[in-house]
Amino acid sequence: MDREFGRAPTSEGKKGRDHDHYGFTCWMAGGAVKPGFSYGATDEFGLTAVENRVHVHDLHATLLHAMGLDHKRLTYRYSGRDFRLTDVHGNVVHDVLA
């Protein structure tokens, strides 16, 4: 499960907290996923990812791989250009797979 942004560990003086796209939690479950461990870490404030950073393209590549799809072959053409969900930078994060 994931969402588009995490929440900042600090308040801005209003009710609630602002978005934080520098470090947030994503949990995964299923037969292809390694159970019971954490991958990566944030700084002491929970603001920024500092260990084992995973880009959204890597997350997408890993999820597609877990479903048996090759992310490099999943391409669509738009306006004469080929696009991939994982762009050209996505890599499977094998450390989180069983």
Backbone hydrogen bonds, N-H to C=O, Kabsch-Sander energy under -0.5 kcal/mol:
donor,donor_aa,acceptor,acceptor_aa,energy
6,G,20,D,-1.9
8,A,18,D,-3.1
12,E,16,G,-0.6
20,D,6,G,-2.0
27,W,1,M,-1.6
33,V,30,G,-1.3
34,K,96,V,-2.7
41,A,51,E,-1.3
43,D,48,T,-1.9
46,G,43,D,-1.7
49,A,22,Y,-2.6
50,V,41,A,-2.8
51,E,41,A,-1.7
58,D,55,H,-0.6
59,L,55,H,-2.1
60,H,56,V,-2.5
61,A,57,H,-2.2
62,T,58,D,-2.4
63,L,59,L,-2.5
64,L,60,H,-2.6
65,H,61,A,-2.2
66,A,62,T,-2.3
67,M,63,L,-1.2
68,G,65,H,-1.8
69,L,64,L,-2.9
71,H,69,L,-0.8
73,R,70,D,-1.7
74,L,70,D,-0.8
75,T,73,R,-1.5
76,Y,83,F,-2.3
78,Y,81,R,-2.7
81,R,78,Y,-1.8
83,F,76,Y,-3.0
85,L,74,L,-0.6
87,D,84,R,-1.4
89,H,86,T,-0.6
90,G,86,T,-1.9
94,H,92,V,-1.2
96,V,93,V,-1.4
97,L,94,H,-1.3
98,A,32,A,-2.4
